[in-house]
Amino acid sequence: MFFLYSSLSLSLSLSLSLFLSLCLSQQLYSALEKVMRASQNAQLLFLEGLHEQDVSSLQKKIEAQTKEDLMSLSKMYKDKNELSRIKREAQQKVIDQAVIERQRLASLLKKRKAELESKHEEIRLKFEEEKQKEMGDSNKEYEAKIEKLNKDFEANPSSFVATFIASSSNPTTNN
């Protein structure tokens, strides 16, 4: 009866150890995942901020160029009707250029976002693989310890009990 009790007690102790290890691992991976997602969101926001800066810079550049062009046109043409027509054409040309540039910047943002999200997905997959590997390693370690205990018990039950009694009477000793 004592042999059965000691075997169950050790098995329970190992099971509890595995459970605690898995709980700690789960909490650790949960915290890591939260930090990873926050970092990835910050990277996406930074990318969008860069895009907004580029758009703003482009808009200021176009406004300055338009102002300069209109001033030079005013000096070249004295006829008000012709000057008005040339200004409208120049403004339309600037608007078309601005639209093209904004489309180029939007396309660039879309491409960069796709690349970044692809890298993020790759990192998430590696993270999940590592998490599953850790859980599998913990289970394998647990199974190996249980198997070793069973073999030790089958090989020499009296020695097994003596080891258990010694470890039970002195809880500060780590086996």
N, CA and C atoms as a LAMMPS dump frame, in Angstrom:
ITEM: TIMESTEP
0
ITEM: NUMBER OF ATOMS
525
ITEM: BOX BOUNDS ff ff ff
-5.0000000000000000e+02 5.0000000000000000e+02
-5.0000000000000000e+02 5.0000000000000000e+02
-5.0000000000000000e+02 5.0000000000000000e+02
ITEM: ATOMS id mol type element x y z
1 1 1 N 0.82 -1.188 0
2 1 2 C 0 0 0
3 1 3 C 0.865 1.253 0
4 2 1 N 1.927 1.208 0.818
5 2 2 C 2.817 2.36 0.902
6 2 3 C 3.49 2.621 -0.444
7 3 1 N 3.827 1.514 -1.172
8 3 2 C 4.463 1.659 -2.474
9 3 3 C 3.532 2.382 -3.437
10 4 1 N 2.288 2.032 -3.423
11 4 2 C 1.305 2.66 -4.29
12 4 3 C 1.147 4.125 -3.928
13 5 1 N 1.096 4.406 -2.633
14 5 2 C 0.947 5.789 -2.169
15 5 3 C 2.15 6.628 -2.596
16 6 1 N 3.343 6.098 -2.432
17 6 2 C 4.541 6.866 -2.78
18 6 3 C 4.622 7.089 -4.282
19 7 1 N 4.249 6.108 -5.051
20 7 2 C 4.257 6.241 -6.503
21 7 3 C 3.244 7.293 -6.951
22 8 1 N 2.046 7.248 -6.372
23 8 2 C 1.02 8.237 -6.709
24 8 3 C 1.436 9.633 -6.265
25 9 1 N 2.059 9.705 -5.118
26 9 2 C 2.497 10.99 -4.599
27 9 3 C 3.552 11.623 -5.505
28 10 1 N 4.515 10.834 -5.943
29 10 2 C 5.532 11.352 -6.854
30 10 3 C 4.922 11.731 -8.196
31 11 1 N 4.026 10.909 -8.679
32 11 2 C 3.363 11.203 -9.941
33 11 3 C 2.556 12.495 -9.828
34 12 1 N 1.87 12.65 -8.71
35 12 2 C 1.095 13.869 -8.465
36 12 3 C 2.028 15.072 -8.378
37 13 1 N 3.154 14.903 -7.715
38 13 2 C 4.135 15.973 -7.589
39 13 3 C 4.653 16.391 -8.958
40 14 1 N 4.952 15.412 -9.813
41 14 2 C 5.417 15.72 -11.167
42 14 3 C 4.315 16.371 -12
43 15 1 N 3.089 15.911 -11.825
44 15 2 C 1.964 16.496 -12.561
45 15 3 C 1.762 17.945 -12.151
46 16 1 N 1.862 18.201 -10.862
47 16 2 C 1.731 19.565 -10.361
48 16 3 C 2.858 20.427 -10.905
49 17 1 N 4.051 19.88 -10.938
50 17 2 C 5.207 20.601 -11.482
51 17 3 C 4.975 20.952 -12.952
52 18 1 N 4.466 19.994 -13.721
53 18 2 C 4.167 20.24 -15.135
54 18 3 C 3.091 21.312 -15.272
55 19 1 N 2.055 21.208 -14.474
56 19 2 C 0.962 22.174 -14.527
57 19 3 C 1.476 23.583 -14.235
58 20 1 N 2.276 23.725 -13.194
59 20 2 C 2.82 25.04 -12.852
60 20 3 C 3.736 25.56 -13.956
61 21 1 N 4.533 24.682 -14.507
62 21 2 C 5.42 25.074 -15.602
63 21 3 C 4.611 25.553 -16.807
64 22 1 N 3.551 24.822 -17.129
65 22 2 C 2.713 25.215 -18.267
66 22 3 C 1.981 26.526 -18
67 23 1 N 1.519 26.714 -16.762
68 23 2 C 0.841 27.97 -16.414
69 23 3 C 1.792 29.154 -16.552
70 24 1 N 2.996 28.992 -16.03
71 24 2 C 3.982 30.074 -16.14
72 24 3 C 4.347 30.339 -17.593
73 25 1 N 4.513 29.277 -18.353
74 25 2 C 4.827 29.437 -19.777
75 25 3 C 3.683 30.144 -20.495
76 26 1 N 2.473 29.768 -20.166
77 26 2 C 1.3 30.373 -20.796
78 26 3 C 1.236 31.868 -20.488
79 27 1 N 1.485 32.226 -19.234
80 27 2 C 1.473 33.64 -18.852
81 27 3 C 2.589 34.4 -19.559
82 28 1 N 3.754 33.793 -19.62
83 28 2 C 4.884 34.421 -20.289
84 28 3 C 4.576 34.639 -21.77
85 29 1 N 4.06 33.612 -22.427
86 29 2 C 3.757 33.743 -23.852
87 29 3 C 2.606 34.714 -24.096
88 30 1 N 1.673 34.775 -23.18
89 30 2 C 0.582 35.743 -23.308
90 30 3 C 1.124 37.169 -23.227
91 31 1 N 2.007 37.414 -22.277
92 31 2 C 2.609 38.743 -22.138
93 31 3 C 3.464 39.077 -23.365
94 32 1 N 4.234 38.107 -23.832
95 32 2 C 5.065 38.332 -25.021
96 32 3 C 4.212 38.633 -26.247
97 33 1 N 3.1 37.927 -26.368
98 33 2 C 2.209 38.159 -27.512
99 33 3 C 1.601 39.558 -27.455
100 34 1 N 1.229 39.988 -26.267
101 34 2 C 0.66 41.321 -26.099
102 34 3 C 1.691 42.39 -26.48
103 35 1 N 2.927 42.221 -26.039
104 35 2 C 3.994 43.17 -26.37
105 35 3 C 4.272 43.145 -27.866
106 36 1 N 4.293 41.954 -28.46
107 36 2 C 4.549 41.821 -29.888
108 36 3 C 3.471 42.545 -30.696
109 37 1 N 2.225 42.35 -30.339
110 37 2 C 1.128 43.01 -31.077
111 37 3 C 1.183 44.534 -30.913
112 38 1 N 1.494 44.995 -29.712
113 38 2 C 1.618 46.438 -29.487
114 38 3 C 2.75 47.021 -30.33
115 39 1 N 3.853 46.307 -30.401
116 39 2 C 4.988 46.76 -31.202
117 39 3 C 4.624 46.793 -32.684
118 40 1 N 3.931 45.778 -33.144
119 40 2 C 3.539 45.732 -34.546
120 40 3 C 2.552 46.852 -34.881
121 41 1 N 1.63 47.132 -33.981
122 41 2 C 0.693 48.244 -34.2
123 41 3 C 1.442 49.573 -34.23
124 42 1 N 2.434 49.736 -33.349
125 42 2 C 3.227 50.959 -33.332
126 42 3 C 4 51.113 -34.642
127 43 1 N 4.498 50.023 -35.186
128 43 2 C 5.219 50.078 -36.458
129 43 3 C 4.288 50.514 -37.588
130 44 1 N 3.066 49.987 -37.594
131 44 2 C 2.098 50.384 -38.63
132 44 3 C 1.728 51.865 -38.496
133 45 1 N 1.534 52.324 -37.263
134 45 2 C 1.224 53.743 -37.044
135 45 3 C 2.39 54.627 -37.48
136 46 1 N 3.6 54.195 -37.209
137 46 2 C 4.783 54.949 -37.623
138 46 3 C 4.841 55.045 -39.143
139 47 1 N 4.552 53.938 -39.809
140 47 2 C 4.548 53.92 -41.274
141 47 3 C 3.503 54.887 -41.827
142 48 1 N 2.324 54.901 -41.231
143 48 2 C 1.279 55.829 -41.671
144 48 3 C 1.676 57.274 -41.385
145 49 1 N 2.364 57.495 -40.268
146 49 2 C 2.859 58.84 -39.944
147 49 3 C 3.865 59.325 -40.981
148 50 1 N 4.748 58.427 -41.404
149 50 2 C 5.708 58.782 -42.458
150 50 3 C 4.986 59.145 -43.748
151 51 1 N 3.943 58.388 -44.047
152 51 2 C 3.157 58.668 -45.254
153 51 3 C 2.531 60.06 -45.16
154 52 1 N 1.96 60.365 -44.015
155 52 2 C 1.334 61.684 -43.829
156 52 3 C 2.37 62.804 -43.96
157 53 1 N 3.572 62.581 -43.455
158 53 2 C 4.641 63.578 -43.594
159 53 3 C 5.013 63.755 -45.061
160 54 1 N 5.104 62.662 -45.785
161 54 2 C 5.429 62.736 -47.217
162 54 3 C 4.355 63.504 -47.981
163 55 1 N 3.092 63.224 -47.672
164 55 2 C 1.983 63.9 -48.342
165 55 3 C 2.005 65.393 -48.019
166 56 1 N 2.225 65.715 -46.77
167 56 2 C 2.278 67.12 -46.352
168 56 3 C 3.434 67.842 -47.036
169 57 1 N 4.578 67.202 -47.078
170 57 2 C 5.75 67.783 -47.737
171 57 3 C 5.478 67.997 -49.224
172 58 1 N 4.852 67.011 -49.856
173 58 2 C 4.505 67.124 -51.269
174 58 3 C 3.555 68.293 -51.498
175 59 1 N 2.567 68.419 -50.635
176 59 2 C 1.576 69.487 -50.785
177 59 3 C 2.239 70.86 -50.656
178 60 1 N 3.132 71.015 -49.689
179 60 2 C 3.828 72.295 -49.52
180 60 3 C 4.71 72.602 -50.718
181 61 1 N 5.379 71.575 -51.219
182 61 2 C 6.243 71.746 -52.384
183 61 3 C 5.43 72.174 -53.599
184 62 1 N 4.298 71.545 -53.804
185 62 2 C 3.448 71.868 -54.955
186 62 3 C 2.881 73.277 -54.827
187 63 1 N 2.471 73.649 -53.613
188 63 2 C 1.942 75.006 -53.398
189 63 3 C 3.003 76.061 -53.687
190 64 1 N 4.233 75.797 -53.225
191 64 2 C 5.315 76.751 -53.473
192 64 3 C 5.623 76.838 -54.961
193 65 1 N 5.653 75.708 -55.631
194 65 2 C 5.93 75.689 -57.072
195 65 3 C 4.811 76.391 -57.832
196 66 1 N 3.57 76.171 -57.436
197 66 2 C 2.436 76.818 -58.095
198 66 3 C 2.519 78.333 -57.946
199 67 1 N 2.818 78.778 -56.755
200 67 2 C 2.916 80.216 -56.491
201 67 3 C 4.026 80.832 -57.352
202 68 1 N 5.151 80.155 -57.417
203 68 2 C 6.274 80.644 -58.212
204 68 3 C 5.916 80.679 -59.697
205 69 1 N 5.257 79.621 -60.158
206 69 2 C 4.862 79.559 -61.579
207 69 3 C 3.869 80.665 -61.926
208 70 1 N 2.896 80.894 -61.055
209 70 2 C 1.895 81.928 -61.318
210 70 3 C 2.531 83.313 -61.33
211 71 1 N 3.51 83.548 -60.484
212 71 2 C 4.188 84.853 -60.463
213 71 3 C 4.98 85.048 -61.755
214 72 1 N 5.635 83.988 -62.202
215 72 2 C 6.419 84.117 -63.44
216 72 3 C 5.498 84.293 -64.643
217 73 1 N 4.335 83.647 -64.602
218 73 2 C 3.375 83.81 -65.7
219 73 3 C 2.837 85.239 -65.728
220 74 1 N 2.628 85.81 -64.582
221 74 2 C 2.114 87.187 -64.508
222 74 3 C 3.088 88.155 -65.154
223 75 1 N 4.364 87.879 -65.041
224 75 2 C 5.377 88.753 -65.634
225 75 3 C 5.466 88.568 -67.143
226 76 1 N 5.144 87.343 -67.613
227 76 2 C 5.297 87.051 -69.033
228 76 3 C 4.108 87.548 -69.865
229 77 1 N 2.895 87.476 -69.323
230 77 2 C 1.698 87.81 -70.1
231 77 3 C 1.046 89.06 -69.536
232 78 1 N 0.772 89.996 -70.44
233 78 2 C 0.125 91.24 -70.031
234 78 3 C -1.373 91.211 -70.329
235 79 1 N -1.793 90.418 -71.287
236 79 2 C -3.212 90.297 -71.623
237 79 3 C -3.902 89.475 -70.534
238 80 1 N -4.917 90.036 -69.904
239 80 2 C -5.572 89.389 -68.762
240 80 3 C -6.306 88.111 -69.168
241 81 1 N -6.939 88.098 -70.307
242 81 2 C -7.655 86.893 -70.739
243 81 3 C -6.685 85.75 -71.023
244 82 1 N -5.612 86.059 -71.718
245 82 2 C -4.627 85.026 -72.009
246 82 3 C -3.939 84.559 -70.727
247 83 1 N -3.637 85.504 -69.844
248 83 2 C -3.01 85.169 -68.567
249 83 3 C -3.938 84.262 -67.747
250 84 1 N -5.209 84.563 -67.724
251 84 2 C -6.183 83.757 -67
252 84 3 C -6.248 82.334 -67.554
253 85 1 N -6.26 82.227 -68.884
254 85 2 C -6.298 80.917 -69.527
255 85 3 C -5.027 80.12 -69.222
256 86 1 N -3.883 80.733 -69.307
257 86 2 C -2.595 80.076 -69.031
258 86 3 C -2.547 79.644 -67.565
259 87 1 N -3.039 80.49 -66.665
260 87 2 C -3.053 80.14 -65.236
261 87 3 C -3.926 78.916 -64.983
262 88 1 N -5.11 78.896 -65.623
263 88 2 C -5.995 77.735 -65.462
264 88 3 C -5.315 76.469 -65.972
265 89 1 N -4.644 76.553 -67.104
266 89 2 C -3.925 75.396 -67.65
267 89 3 C -2.801 74.958 -66.708
268 90 1 N -2.087 75.933 -66.168
269 90 2 C -0.986 75.619 -65.254
270 90 3 C -1.53 74.98 -63.968
271 91 1 N -2.64 75.521 -63.487
272 91 2 C -3.242 74.951 -62.273
273 91 3 C -3.739 73.532 -62.52
274 92 1 N -4.33 73.301 -63.692
275 92 2 C -4.794 71.955 -64.022
276 92 3 C -3.617 70.993 -64.118
277 93 1 N -2.523 71.469 -64.709
278 93 2 C -1.322 70.651 -64.819
279 93 3 C -0.78 70.311 -63.429
280 94 1 N -0.765 71.295 -62.532
281 94 2 C -0.281 71.073 -61.16
282 94 3 C -1.193 70.092 -60.433
283 95 1 N -2.488 70.241 -60.621
284 95 2 C -3.448 69.326 -59.978
285 95 3 C -3.231 67.905 -60.477
286 96 1 N -3.047 67.755 -61.79
287 96 2 C -2.79 66.42 -62.347
288 96 3 C -1.507 65.817 -61.783
289 97 1 N -0.455 66.63 -61.672
290 97 2 C 0.809 66.155 -61.1
291 97 3 C 0.619 65.759 -59.634
292 98 1 N -0.137 66.569 -58.903
293 98 2 C -0.37 66.283 -57.485
294 98 3 C -1.13 64.967 -57.315
295 99 1 N -2.123 64.749 -58.171
296 99 2 C -2.899 63.514 -58.107
297 99 3 C -1.988 62.315 -58.387
298 100 1 N -1.148 62.446 -59.39
299 100 2 C -0.228 61.353 -59.734
300 100 3 C 0.726 61.076 -58.567
301 101 1 N 1.273 62.119 -57.996
302 101 2 C 2.204 61.946 -56.871
303 101 3 C 1.509 61.334 -55.652
304 102 1 N 0.3 61.781 -55.372
305 102 2 C -0.434 61.216 -54.226
306 102 3 C -0.767 59.747 -54.467
307 103 1 N -1.108 59.42 -55.698
308 103 2 C -1.361 58.016 -56.027
309 103 3 C -0.093 57.189 -55.871
310 104 1 N 1.036 57.756 -56.274
311 104 2 C 2.317 57.064 -56.122
312 104 3 C 2.627 56.851 -54.639
313 105 1 N 2.406 57.88 -53.832
314 105 2 C 2.653 57.754 -52.391
315 105 3 C 1.694 56.747 -51.751
316 106 1 N 0.438 56.761 -52.18
317 106 2 C -0.54 55.8 -51.645
318 106 3 C -0.153 54.376 -52.04
319 107 1 N 0.307 54.213 -53.263
320 107 2 C 0.753 52.9 -53.721
321 107 3 C 1.977 52.435 -52.934
322 108 1 N 2.887 53.363 -52.687
323 108 2 C 4.082 53.052 -51.904
324 108 3 C 3.707 52.658 -50.476
325 109 1 N 2.759 53.379 -49.883
326 109 2 C 2.288 53.049 -48.534
327 109 3 C 1.665 51.659 -48.518
328 110 1 N 0.841 51.375 -49.502
329 110 2 C 0.191 50.071 -49.579
330 110 3 C 1.225 48.951 -49.692
331 111 1 N 2.242 49.169 -50.509
332 111 2 C 3.3 48.174 -50.693
333 111 3 C 4.077 47.971 -49.386
334 112 1 N 4.437 49.071 -48.743
335 112 2 C 5.187 48.983 -47.481
336 112 3 C 4.361 48.304 -46.393
337 113 1 N 3.073 48.626 -46.349
338 113 2 C 2.194 47.984 -45.361
339 113 3 C 2.105 46.481 -45.606
340 114 1 N 1.978 46.107 -46.858
341 114 2 C 1.898 44.681 -47.199
342 114 3 C 3.183 43.963 -46.792
343 115 1 N 4.329 44.584 -47.05
344 115 2 C 5.607 43.981 -46.661
345 115 3 C 5.703 43.85 -45.136
346 116 1 N 5.324 44.917 -44.445
347 116 2 C 5.401 44.915 -42.98
348 116 3 C 4.449 43.884 -42.387
349 117 1 N 3.228 43.82 -42.905
350 117 2 C 2.268 42.839 -42.401
351 117 3 C 2.717 41.414 -42.702
352 118 1 N 3.374 41.221 -43.831
353 118 2 C 3.921 39.905 -44.164
354 118 3 C 5.003 39.514 -43.153
355 119 1 N 5.871 40.456 -42.838
356 119 2 C 6.911 40.195 -41.837
357 119 3 C 6.285 39.944 -40.465
358 120 1 N 5.249 40.709 -40.141
359 120 2 C 4.56 40.503 -38.867
360 120 3 C 3.941 39.11 -38.794
361 121 1 N 3.341 38.679 -39.881
362 121 2 C 2.726 37.344 -39.908
363 121 3 C 3.796 36.264 -39.758
364 122 1 N 4.92 36.476 -40.403
365 122 2 C 6.03 35.529 -40.287
366 122 3 C 6.513 35.445 -38.832
367 123 1 N 6.605 36.576 -38.187
368 123 2 C 7.029 36.605 -36.776
369 123 3 C 5.989 35.921 -35.895
370 124 1 N 4.707 36.182 -36.167
371 124 2 C 3.644 35.531 -35.376
372 124 3 C 3.696 34.01 -35.534
373 125 1 N 3.947 33.546 -36.748
374 125 2 C 4.046 32.097 -36.978
375 125 3 C 5.242 31.499 -36.241
376 126 1 N 6.375 32.177 -36.284
377 126 2 C 7.55 31.7 -35.547
378 126 3 C 7.274 31.684 -34.05
379 127 1 N 6.572 32.703 -33.581
380 127 2 C 6.209 32.781 -32.165
381 127 3 C 5.338 31.593 -31.772
382 128 1 N 4.338 31.291 -32.585
383 128 2 C 3.451 30.163 -32.296
384 128 3 C 4.213 28.843 -32.344
385 129 1 N 5.12 28.713 -33.311
386 129 2 C 5.936 27.491 -33.384
387 129 3 C 6.764 27.327 -32.119
388 130 1 N 7.383 28.411 -31.682
389 130 2 C 8.213 28.373 -30.475
390 130 3 C 7.36 28.031 -29.246
391 131 1 N 6.181 28.591 -29.197
392 131 2 C 5.265 28.322 -28.082
393 131 3 C 4.878 26.839 -28.065
394 132 1 N 4.506 26.3 -29.219
395 132 2 C 4.13 24.894 -29.307
396 132 3 C 5.32 23.979 -28.984
397 133 1 N 6.489 24.382 -29.441
398 133 2 C 7.701 23.607 -29.152
399 133 3 C 7.953 23.572 -27.648
400 134 1 N 7.82 24.711 -27.001
401 134 2 C 8.018 24.793 -25.542
402 134 3 C 7.027 23.892 -24.812
403 135 1 N 5.769 23.915 -25.224
404 135 2 C 4.748 23.073 -24.592
405 135 3 C 5.071 21.587 -24.831
406 136 1 N 5.477 21.268 -26.039
407 136 2 C 5.846 19.893 -26.358
408 136 3 C 7.058 19.428 -25.566
409 137 1 N 8.047 20.301 -25.427
410 137 2 C 9.235 19.965 -24.642
411 137 3 C 8.877 19.715 -23.181
412 138 1 N 7.978 20.546 -22.636
413 138 2 C 7.544 20.348 -21.246
414 138 3 C 6.843 19.004 -21.081
415 139 1 N 5.988 18.675 -22.027
416 139 2 C 5.292 17.389 -21.961
417 139 3 C 6.266 16.218 -22.101
418 140 1 N 7.242 16.341 -23.011
419 140 2 C 8.236 15.278 -23.179
420 140 3 C 9.064 15.112 -21.907
421 141 1 N 9.43 16.213 -21.293
422 141 2 C 10.212 16.153 -20.056
423 141 3 C 9.406 15.463 -18.953
424 142 1 N 8.129 15.821 -18.883
425 142 2 C 7.243 15.202 -17.893
426 142 3 C 7.14 13.696 -18.132
427 143 1 N 6.907 13.322 -19.389
428 143 2 C 6.786 11.9 -19.736
429 143 3 C 8.084 11.15 -19.419
430 144 1 N 9.23 11.777 -19.699
431 144 2 C 10.521 11.136 -19.419
432 144 3 C 10.708 10.928 -17.919
433 145 1 N 10.307 11.906 -17.115
434 145 2 C 10.431 11.773 -15.66
435 145 3 C 9.521 10.672 -15.134
436 146 1 N 8.309 10.613 -15.622
437 146 2 C 7.367 9.572 -15.192
438 146 3 C 7.917 8.199 -15.582
439 147 1 N 8.416 8.092 -16.815
440 147 2 C 8.959 6.811 -17.269
441 147 3 C 10.163 6.398 -16.42
442 148 1 N 11.025 7.35 -16.093
443 148 2 C 12.195 7.055 -15.259
444 148 3 C 11.754 6.608 -13.871
445 149 1 N 10.753 7.288 -13.31
446 149 2 C 10.246 6.881 -11.994
447 149 3 C 9.674 5.471 -12.03
448 150 1 N 8.933 5.161 -13.069
449 150 2 C 8.363 3.82 -13.198
450 150 3 C 9.452 2.762 -13.32
451 151 1 N 10.477 3.042 -14.115
452 151 2 C 11.572 2.089 -14.261
453 151 3 C 12.329 1.91 -12.945
454 152 1 N 12.58 3.051 -12.258
455 152 2 C 13.268 2.967 -10.966
456 152 3 C 12.451 2.156 -9.97
457 153 1 N 11.165 2.373 -9.969
458 153 2 C 10.291 1.664 -9.036
459 153 3 C 10.264 0.172 -9.36
460 154 1 N 10.155 -0.159 -10.653
461 154 2 C 10.118 -1.562 -11.054
462 154 3 C 11.453 -2.258 -10.775
463 155 1 N 12.55 -1.526 -10.944
464 155 2 C 13.874 -2.112 -10.742
465 155 3 C 14.155 -2.385 -9.268
466 156 1 N 13.796 -1.459 -8.418
467 156 2 C 14.128 -1.616 -7.007
468 156 3 C 13.108 -0.858 -6.155
469 157 1 N 11.978 -1.479 -5.85
470 157 2 C 10.922 -0.793 -5.099
471 157 3 C 11.381 -0.314 -3.719
472 158 1 N 12.192 -1.082 -3.024
473 158 2 C 12.592 -0.677 -1.669
474 158 3 C 13.506 0.542 -1.708
475 159 1 N 14.394 0.606 -2.678
476 159 2 C 15.269 1.77 -2.823
477 159 3 C 14.449 2.995 -3.209
478 160 1 N 13.472 2.775 -4.038
479 160 2 C 12.583 3.857 -4.473
480 160 3 C 11.862 4.464 -3.284
481 161 1 N 11.35 3.61 -2.397
482 161 2 C 10.617 4.063 -1.214
483 161 3 C 11.564 4.796 -0.269
484 162 1 N 12.777 4.283 -0.098
485 162 2 C 13.744 4.929 0.781
486 162 3 C 14.097 6.319 0.267
487 163 1 N 14.254 6.46 -1.037
488 163 2 C 14.543 7.763 -1.63
489 163 3 C 13.379 8.711 -1.421
490 164 1 N 12.176 8.194 -1.591
491 164 2 C 10.992 9.017 -1.408
492 164 3 C 10.845 9.464 0.042
493 165 1 N 11.089 8.556 0.988
494 165 2 C 10.982 8.891 2.416
495 165 3 C 12.024 9.945 2.769
496 166 1 N 13.233 9.795 2.247
497 166 2 C 14.28 10.772 2.526
498 166 3 C 13.911 12.145 1.968
499 167 1 N 13.361 12.177 0.773
500 167 2 C 12.999 13.469 0.176
501 167 3 C 11.761 14.059 0.848
502 168 1 N 10.866 13.221 1.346
503 168 2 C 9.66 13.713 2.014
504 168 3 C 9.997 14.276 3.404
505 169 1 N 10.955 13.668 4.085
506 169 2 C 11.3 14.136 5.423
507 169 3 C 12.141 15.392 5.403
508 170 1 N 12.822 15.67 4.294
509 170 2 C 13.645 16.87 4.169
510 170 3 C 13.181 17.646 2.948
511 171 1 N 12.181 18.542 3.098
512 171 2 C 11.605 19.228 1.935
513 171 3 C 12.538 20.225 1.286
514 172 1 N 13.634 20.616 1.934
515 172 2 C 14.539 21.59 1.31
516 172 3 C 15.463 20.948 0.294
517 173 1 N 15.585 19.634 0.297
518 173 2 C 16.44 18.93 -0.656
519 173 3 C 15.73 18.852 -1.991
520 174 1 N 16.413 19.259 -3.061
521 174 2 C 15.843 19.185 -4.403
522 174 3 C 16.397 17.991 -5.116
523 175 1 N 15.522 17.088 -5.591
524 175 2 C 15.949 15.892 -6.338
525 175 3 C 15.743 16.124 -7.796
